[in-house]
């Protein structure tokens, strides 16, 4: 399988942060590497911002906005899947909410396919908070059997542990959060005959492997669980 590698960085925003500066002095749309691993959802899954695809070794990149190179130029070729929709921070109309729901479910299905194939997977939006967070949470709710509350809480915790930036409010879109509850209620109908995936086993870090930077842990996961791909067709109609 072909994996698009990120171009050489010309002027990454990370380079403008001095050694004695804190990463929480930049906004969430510009911190680098800009992603957080989500090992309890899957040892193959991470969620990040618009720069994160250029700062990680991912086999599948699910984009809700056009990803950017490390030098800040847009590069749609970094994405393997584009599911574009807006985050209006809880001010969405009913029509926008329904569009978001379709996109979130489509993204969750793509995550399921990717992690079942043991592919390093990134879901990203501009900040890595609401759109991409909702896709990851919907994956956990729909395919791992988590409650909406547990998925949102875990995502928030991981974001706060792995990343530090101005305006850090992961999963703060109230309407997207209500969609997680709706997906939880509708889980039997949405899944049909499909069985939930087996939850990931305890993540084991390889001997001597130490992440060398914030958010790098996903590259060191070993002994990942065997996840069985299952036949499932999701209609976006």
C-alpha positions in Angstrom: 0.0 0.0 0.0 1.2 3.4 -1.0 1.7 5.9 1.9 2.1 9.5 1.1 5.1 10.9 2.9 5.2 14.5 4.1 7.3 16.9 2.2 10.4 18.4 3.8 9.4 21.2 6.2 10.4 24.7 5.2 9.2 26.7 8.2 7.2 24.7 10.7 5.3 26.6 13.4 7.1 24.4 16.0 10.4 26.0 14.9 9.1 29.4 16.1 8.7 28.2 19.7 11.8 28.9 21.7 13.2 26.2 24.0 12.1 28.0 27.1 8.6 28.6 25.8 5.7 26.4 26.6 3.6 24.6 23.9 0.5 26.1 25.5 1.6 29.5 24.0 0.3 28.4 20.5 -3.2 27.7 19.4 -4.6 24.3 18.8 -4.6 24.8 15.0 -0.8 25.3 15.0 0.8 23.1 17.8 3.1 20.4 16.6 3.1 17.4 16.2 -0.6 18.2 17.0 -2.0 14.8 17.7 -2.9 12.6 20.6 -2.9 8.7 20.5 -6.1 7.1 21.7 -4.8 3.6 22.8 -7.8 2.5 24.7 -10.0 3.0 21.6 -7.3 1.4 19.4 -3.5 1.3 19.6 -3.6 2.3 15.9 -5.7 5.4 16.4 -4.7 9.1 16.9 -6.6 12.3 16.6 -5.0 15.7 15.7 -5.0 19.1 14.1 -4.5 20.3 10.5 -0.6 19.9 10.8 -0.7 16.4 12.4 -0.7 14.4 9.1 2.6 16.0 8.2 4.2 15.2 11.6 3.4 11.5 12.0 3.9 8.2 10.1 0.2 7.3 9.3 -1.1 4.8 6.8 -4.6 6.2 6.8 -5.5 9.9 7.2 -9.2 10.8 7.6 -9.5 14.6 7.1 -12.4 16.8 7.9 -10.4 19.8 6.6 -7.6 20.1 4.1 -4.4 19.0 5.9 -1.3 21.2 5.8 2.3 20.6 5.2 4.8 21.4 7.9 5.4 24.8 6.2 1.7 25.7 6.4 0.8 25.1 2.7 -2.4 23.1 2.1 -1.8 19.6 0.9 -4.9 17.4 0.2 -2.6 14.6 -0.9 -1.8 14.0 2.8 -5.3 12.7 3.2 -6.4 9.2 2.2 -10.1 10.1 2.9 -11.7 13.5 3.0 -15.0 14.0 4.9 -15.4 17.8 4.9 -18.0 19.4 7.3 -18.1 22.5 9.5 -17.8 23.0 13.2 -20.0 25.9 14.3 -19.3 25.3 18.0 -22.9 24.4 18.9 -24.6 27.0 16.6 -25.3 24.4 13.9 -28.8 24.5 12.3 -30.8 21.2 12.2 -29.7 20.7 8.6 -26.1 21.1 9.6 -26.4 18.7 12.5 -27.8 16.0 10.2 -25.0 16.6 7.7 -22.5 16.4 10.5 -24.1 13.1 11.7 -23.7 11.5 8.3 -20.1 12.6 8.1 -19.3 11.4 11.6 -20.8 8.0 11.0 -18.9 7.7 7.7 -15.7 8.7 9.4 -16.3 6.2 12.2 -16.8 3.4 9.7 -13.5 4.3 8.0 -11.8 4.2 11.3 -13.2 0.8 12.0 -12.0 -0.5 8.6 -8.5 1.0 9.1 -7.8 -0.2 12.7 -9.3 -3.6 11.9 -6.6 -3.9 9.3 -4.0 -2.8 11.9 -3.2 0.4 10.0 -1.8 3.5 11.8 -4.7 5.9 11.5 -5.1 9.6 12.0 -8.4 11.5 12.2 -7.9 15.2 12.0 -9.7 18.6 11.7 -8.4 22.1 12.2 -7.8 21.9 15.9 -8.3 18.2 16.7 -11.1 18.9 19.1 -14.7 18.6 17.8 -15.0 17.2 14.3 -12.2 14.7 14.5 -13.0 14.0 18.2 -16.6 13.2 17.3 -15.5 10.7 14.7 -13.2 9.0 17.2 -15.9 9.0 19.9 -18.5 7.7 17.5 -16.2 4.9 16.5 -15.9 3.9 20.2 -19.6 4.2 20.9 -20.8 2.4 17.8 -18.1 -0.3 17.3 -16.6 -0.8 20.8 -19.9 -0.5 22.8 -18.7 2.5 24.8 -21.2 5.0 26.3 -21.2 8.5 24.9 -20.1 9.8 28.2 -17.2 7.4 28.5 -16.0 8.1 25.0 -16.1 11.9 25.4 -14.5 11.8 28.8 -11.6 9.6 27.5 -11.1 11.7 24.5 -10.9 14.9 26.6 -8.5 13.3 29.0 -6.1 12.1 26.3 -6.2 15.5 24.5 -5.3 17.3 27.7 -2.5 14.8 28.6 -0.9 14.7 25.2 -1.3 18.3 23.9 -1.1 21.7 25.4 -2.3 24.8 23.6 -4.3 28.0 23.8 -8.0 27.4 23.6 -7.9 23.8 24.6 -11.5 22.7 24.9 -11.8 19.2 23.4 -15.3 17.9 22.6 -16.9 21.3 23.4 -19.5 21.3 20.7 -22.7 20.6 22.5 -24.6 19.5 19.4 -21.9 17.1 18.4 -21.9 15.7 21.9 -25.6 15.2 21.7 -25.0 13.3 18.5 -22.8 10.9 20.5 -25.8 10.2 22.8 -28.0 9.8 19.8 -25.6 7.3 18.2 -25.5 5.4 21.4 -29.3 5.1 21.5 -29.4 4.1 17.8 -26.5 1.7 18.0 -28.6 -1.5 17.4 -30.3 0.0 14.4 -27.0 1.4 13.0 -25.1 -1.8 13.4 -27.8 -4.2 12.2 -26.4 -7.7 12.1 -22.8 -6.5 12.7 -21.1 -7.6 15.9 -19.1 -5.0 17.9 -15.4 -5.2 17.6 -13.4 -6.8 20.4 -11.9 -4.1 22.6 -8.2 -3.5 22.4 -6.1 -5.5 24.9 -3.7 -3.7 27.2 -1.2 -1.8 25.3 2.4 -3.0 25.7 5.3 -0.7 25.0 8.2 -2.3 23.3 11.4 -2.8 25.4 13.6 0.4 25.3 11.1 2.3 23.2 10.5 5.8 24.6 8.6 8.4 22.7 11.0 11.3 21.9 8.4 14.0 21.7 4.9 14.9 22.7 2.3 12.7 21.0 4.8 10.3 19.6 3.6 7.2 21.6 1.5 5.7 18.8 4.7 4.8 16.9 5.9 2.5 19.8 2.8 0.4 20.3 3.5 -3.3 20.0 1.7 -6.6 20.6 -1.5 -5.0 19.3 -4.6 -7.1 19.5 -5.9 -9.0 16.5 -9.0 -7.2 15.2 -11.3 -9.2 12.9 -12.4 -7.3 9.8 -16.2 -7.8 9.4 -18.5 -7.2 6.5 -20.5 -4.1 7.0 -22.1 -1.7 4.5 -23.1 1.7 5.7 -25.4 3.8 3.5 -24.9 7.5 3.4 -28.3 8.0 1.7 
